[in-house]
Amino acid sequence: MTEHETPLHSLTRKLAGRAHQYEESGAWPQASLDDYAALGGFGWGVPQSHGGTAMPTVDRLHGYIALARGDMSTALFVTQHEGAVDLVVTCANEPLRTEWLPRFATGRALTTIGYSQLTTSRQGGLPAMRAEPVAGGFLLEGVMPWVTGAPYVDTVACGAALDDRTQILTLLPLNAPGVEVQAAAPLAALNSSATCEVTCNRVFTPVTDLVAGPVERVLSERSALRLLLVSATGTGLALGIGDEIAVRDPHLGGRLHDQTQALEAKVFALAADPALDQAAIDVVRVEVNLWLMRLAGMLMLVAKGTGYRRDAMAQRLAKEALFFCVWSASRNVRDATQAALLDAPFPATIP
């Protein structure tokens, strides 16, 4: 650690030193998560009353940026873990909070989210995960299509729909009878995140494990942190891509770093805005998408032929950049990103 290196800079450097090896092997990034735990990261979103430090939203966003700048796979898992933790923090089930939050705060227990089937995945036909009311709880039947870290966590915040179209969230132990974690599908990138499909076959979840519901839209209330974390993480990856470009072209890397910092400033301005507006969030999200795609292309240009090798650092970073086109992208974000790409002008002459 240099004289002027902050703890977050040190974390970024350590993660970056392992990221490529983890991705090549597909191994779980345990050493990187240990570094995050040593910094107290797992407790940043947990109230002091339950063993955490209750770090402000802006500081937590800085943490996501540092993680993604070093290793996007580690950052992805941490965002999913903390997404589930945030749901428990804000729930009204105090026995559940008391049981799990102190363990989450130290990383002694890990969790993740399994509710994409309520938001962006498998939207059409019958609900992908269904809940049937029974005495003392619910029976879960169906699939959670995207569960990051599933083989390595203790619980998942599982979302399910009832026949009356209300929804529940429950903190489901992944060792419960009838839960099956499928083998991770090979992804274009982020394979060390161990993102899997999880199926439930008549799995009983008691009312004592409910995080929320039954209500019509169980995920309608989302914090500023949850609304901005994808854009914040995207700026972190953009900084990481800029770091790689700077190795080959320091002047270009510096210019790109300045432009990424301007995007980062927009994210933090939104985080400080008490009247956070979804349209403004979507605008920044689209800007981050477009910037990452441009950076991916620039990285390949400076990396030249060696960057087109499947095992090249440039390949990994470029594919991670494209992940943001699909990560929790609403239809509005997808449509606006596509429109911006279609309308982008081509140069009339070659300079």
C-alpha positions in Angstrom: 0.0 0.0 0.0 1.5 3.3 -1.0 1.6 6.4 1.2 -1.5 7.9 -0.5 -3.4 4.7 -1.1 -6.7 4.5 0.7 -8.2 1.3 2.0 -10.6 1.2 -1.0 -7.7 1.7 -3.4 -5.9 -1.1 -1.7 -9.0 -3.3 -2.0 -9.2 -2.5 -5.8 -5.5 -3.4 -6.3 -5.8 -6.7 -4.5 -8.9 -7.8 -6.4 -7.5 -6.7 -9.7 -4.5 -8.9 -9.1 -6.7 -12.0 -8.9 -9.6 -11.2 -11.1 -8.3 -12.7 -14.3 -7.2 -16.0 -12.7 -10.5 -16.4 -11.0 -12.4 -15.9 -14.2 -10.1 -18.3 -16.2 -10.6 -21.0 -13.6 -14.2 -20.2 -12.7 -13.2 -20.5 -9.0 -15.2 -18.8 -6.3 -13.3 -15.5 -5.4 -13.0 -16.4 -1.7 -9.7 -14.5 -1.1 -11.3 -11.3 -2.5 -14.4 -11.7 -0.4 -12.0 -12.2 2.6 -10.4 -8.9 1.8 -13.8 -7.2 1.6 -14.7 -8.8 5.0 -11.4 -7.6 6.5 -12.3 -4.0 5.5 -15.7 -4.4 7.3 -17.6 -4.4 4.1 -20.2 -6.9 5.0 -21.3 -4.8 7.9 -21.6 -1.5 5.9 -25.3 -1.9 5.3 -26.3 -3.5 8.6 -27.6 -1.3 11.5 -25.3 -0.8 14.5 -28.0 -2.4 16.7 -27.4 -5.7 14.8 -23.6 -5.6 14.6 -23.0 -3.4 11.5 -21.8 0.1 10.8 -24.8 1.5 8.9 -22.6 3.3 6.4 -24.3 6.1 4.4 -25.5 5.4 0.9 -22.8 7.5 -0.9 -20.0 5.7 1.0 -21.5 2.3 0.1 -21.7 3.3 -3.5 -17.9 4.2 -3.3 -17.4 0.6 -2.1 -19.2 -0.9 -5.1 -17.1 1.2 -7.4 -13.9 0.1 -5.8 -15.0 -3.6 -6.0 -16.0 -3.4 -9.7 -12.9 -1.5 -10.6 -10.9 -4.5 -9.3 -13.1 -7.5 -10.1 -16.6 -7.3 -11.5 -17.4 -10.9 -10.5 -16.7 -10.2 -6.8 -18.7 -6.9 -7.2 -21.6 -8.7 -8.7 -21.9 -11.2 -5.8 -21.5 -8.5 -3.2 -24.4 -6.4 -4.7 -26.6 -9.5 -4.7 -25.7 -10.4 -1.1 -26.3 -6.9 0.1 -29.5 -6.6 -1.9 -30.9 -9.5 0.2 -29.4 -8.1 3.4 -31.1 -4.7 2.7 -34.4 -6.4 2.4 -34.0 -8.1 5.8 -32.8 -4.7 7.3 -36.0 -3.0 6.2 -38.4 -5.8 6.9 -40.9 -5.9 9.8 -39.9 -9.4 10.9 -37.8 -8.6 13.9 -37.0 -12.3 14.9 -35.7 -12.8 11.3 -33.6 -9.6 11.6 -32.2 -10.7 15.0 -31.3 -14.2 13.7 -29.5 -13.3 10.5 -28.3 -9.7 10.5 -25.4 -10.2 13.0 -24.2 -13.1 11.0 -24.5 -11.2 7.7 -22.6 -8.2 9.2 -19.4 -10.2 9.6 -19.7 -12.5 6.5 -20.2 -15.5 8.7 -23.4 -16.1 6.8 -23.9 -15.2 3.1 -27.1 -14.6 1.2 -28.2 -13.5 -2.3 -31.3 -12.5 -4.2 -33.6 -14.8 -6.2 -36.4 -12.6 -7.4 -35.5 -11.7 -11.0 -38.5 -13.9 -12.0 -40.7 -11.1 -10.5 -39.0 -8.3 -12.3 -37.1 -9.0 -15.6 -36.8 -12.8 -16.2 -39.4 -15.3 -17.5 -42.0 -12.5 -17.9 -44.8 -14.3 -19.7 -47.2 -17.1 -19.0 -47.5 -18.6 -15.5 -45.2 -17.1 -12.8 -41.8 -18.9 -12.8 -42.0 -19.3 -9.0 -45.3 -19.9 -7.4 -46.4 -19.9 -3.7 -49.3 -21.9 -2.3 -50.6 -20.9 1.1 -50.7 -23.8 3.6 -50.9 -24.1 7.4 -48.0 -22.1 8.9 -46.5 -20.9 5.6 -46.3 -21.5 1.9 -45.2 -24.2 -0.5 -42.8 -22.9 -3.2 -42.8 -24.5 -6.7 -40.8 -23.3 -9.7 -37.5 -21.7 -10.6 -35.3 -18.8 -9.7 -33.5 -18.2 -13.1 -30.5 -16.1 -11.8 -29.1 -16.7 -8.4 -25.6 -15.4 -8.0 -23.3 -17.4 -5.6 -26.0 -20.1 -5.1 -23.5 -22.9 -4.3 -21.7 -20.9 -1.6 -24.5 -19.0 0.3 -26.7 -20.0 3.2 -30.0 -18.4 2.1 -31.7 -16.6 -0.8 -34.3 -13.9 -0.8 -36.8 -15.8 -2.9 -39.7 -14.0 -4.7 -42.9 -15.9 -5.5 -46.4 -15.2 -6.8 -49.6 -16.5 -5.4 -52.7 -17.4 -7.5 -54.4 -14.1 -6.5 -51.4 -12.2 -8.0 -50.0 -11.1 -4.7 -46.4 -11.8 -4.1 -44.1 -12.8 -1.2 -40.4 -12.6 -0.4 -39.0 -15.2 1.9 -35.5 -15.9 3.2 -35.1 -19.4 2.0 -32.3 -21.7 3.3 -30.7 -23.3 0.3 -30.4 -26.6 2.2 -34.2 -26.8 2.7 -35.7 -30.1 1.4 -36.8 -29.8 -2.2 -34.4 -27.0 -3.1 -32.0 -27.9 -5.9 -29.1 -25.7 -7.1 -28.4 -26.4 -10.7 -24.9 -26.5 -12.3 -23.8 -23.0 -13.3 -24.4 -22.3 -17.0 -21.2 -21.2 -18.8 -21.5 -17.4 -19.3 -19.6 -15.1 -21.6 -18.0 -13.6 -18.5 -18.4 -13.4 -14.7 -18.2 -17.2 -14.3 -16.5 -16.9 -10.9 -19.7 -15.4 -9.6 -21.3 -18.9 -9.6 -24.6 -17.7 -11.0 -27.0 -20.6 -11.2 -30.6 -21.6 -11.6 -32.3 -22.7 -8.4 -35.5 -24.9 -8.5 -38.0 -25.5 -5.8 -40.2 -28.7 -5.7 -42.9 -28.2 -3.1 -40.5 -26.4 -0.7 -42.1 -25.3 2.6 -41.2 -21.9 3.8 -42.7 -20.9 7.2 -44.3 -17.5 7.8 -41.5 -16.9 10.3 -39.1 -16.6 7.4 -41.2 -14.0 5.5 -39.4 -10.9 4.5 -42.5 -9.2 3.0 -45.9 -10.0 1.7 -48.3 -11.2 0.6 -48.8 -7.9 -1.2 -49.5 -6.9 -4.8 -46.0 -5.7 -5.7 -43.6 -6.9 -3.1 -40.6 -5.0 -4.6 -42.3 -1.7 -5.1 -40.2 0.1 -2.4 -36.5 0.3 -3.3 -33.9 2.4 -1.7 -31.7 4.9 -3.4 -28.8 2.5 -3.1 -30.7 -0.3 -4.8 -31.8 2.0 -7.6 -28.3 3.3 -8.3 -26.0 0.3 -7.6 -25.9 -0.9 -11.2 -24.8 2.5 -12.5 -22.3 2.9 -9.7 -20.9 -0.6 -10.4 -20.8 0.2 -14.1 -18.6 3.3 -13.4 -16.3 1.1 -11.4 -15.9 -1.3 -14.3 -15.3 1.7 -16.6 -12.5 2.8 -14.4 -11.0 -0.7 -14.5 -11.2 -0.7 -18.3 -9.6 2.7 -18.3 -6.8 1.4 -16.1 -6.1 -1.4 -18.6 -6.1 1.0 -21.5 -3.7 3.3 -19.6 -1.2 0.5 -19.4 -0.9 0.7 -23.2 -1.7 4.4 -23.8 -1.4 6.6 -20.6 -2.6 9.7 -22.3 -5.8 8.0 -23.6 -6.3 6.3 -20.3 -6.2 9.7 -18.5 -8.8 11.2 -20.8 -11.1 8.2 -20.3 -10.7 8.4 -16.6 -11.8 12.0 -16.6 -14.9 11.2 -18.6 -15.8 8.3 -16.3 -15.4 10.5 -13.3 -18.0 12.9 -14.8 -20.4 10.0 -15.0 -19.5 9.0 -11.5 -20.4 12.5 -10.3 -23.9 12.2 -11.8 -24.5 9.0 -9.9 -23.5 10.7 -6.6 -25.6 13.7 -7.4 -28.6 11.4 -7.7 -27.7 9.7 -4.5 -27.8 13.0 -2.7 -31.1 14.0 -4.2 -34.0 13.5 -1.8 -36.5 13.6 -4.6 -34.9 10.7 -6.6 -36.6 10.4 -9.9 -36.8 7.1 -11.9 -36.5 8.9 -15.2 -33.2 10.6 -14.1 -31.9 7.2 -12.8 -32.7 5.6 -16.2 -30.9 8.4 -18.1 -27.7 7.8 -16.2 -28.1 4.1 -16.5 -28.3 4.5 -20.3 -25.2 6.8 -20.3 -23.3 4.2 -18.3 -24.3 1.4 -20.8 -23.2 3.5 -23.8 -19.9 4.5 -22.2 -19.1 0.9 -21.3 -19.7 -0.2 -24.9 -17.5 2.5 -26.2 -14.8 1.6 -23.7 -15.0 -2.0 -24.7 -14.4 -1.1 -28.3 -11.5 1.3 -27.4 -9.9 -1.4 -25.3 -9.9 -3.8 -28.2 -8.4 -1.2 -30.5 -5.5 -0.6 -28.2 -5.1 -4.2 -27.4 -4.9 -5.1 -31.1 -4.6 -8.8 -32.1 -3.5 -10.1 -28.8 -6.7 -8.6 -27.3 -8.8 -11.0 -29.4 -7.4 -14.1 -27.7 -10.1 -15.7 -25.6 -7.7 -15.7 -22.6 -6.8 -12.0 -22.9 -7.6 -9.5 -20.2 -9.1 -7.2 -22.9 -11.6 -10.0 -23.8 -12.7 -10.4 -20.2 -13.2 -6.7 -19.6 -15.0 -6.2 -22.9 -17.5 -9.0 -22.2 -18.1 -7.7 -18.7 -18.9 -4.3 -20.2 -21.6 -5.9 -22.3 -23.1 -7.6 -19.2 -24.6 -4.2 -18.3 -26.9 -4.4 -21.4 -28.8 -7.2 -19.6 -28.2 -6.7 -15.9 -31.5 -5.6 -14.3 -32.2 -3.6 -17.5 -35.8 -2.4 -17.6 -37.6 -2.1 -21.0 -37.2 1.6 -20.8 -33.4 1.3 -20.3 -33.1 -1.2 -23.1 -35.2 0.8 -25.6 -33.3 4.1 -24.8 -29.9 2.4 -25.1 -30.9 0.9 -28.5 -32.3 4.2 -29.7 -29.1 6.0 -28.8 -27.0 3.4 -30.6 -29.2 3.8 -33.7 -29.0 7.6 -33.7 -25.2 7.8 -33.1 -23.7 9.7 -36.1 -20.9 8.3 -38.1 -17.9 10.6 -39.1 -18.2 12.0 -42.5 -14.5 11.8 -43.1 -11.5 9.9 -41.8 -9.2 12.3 -40.0 
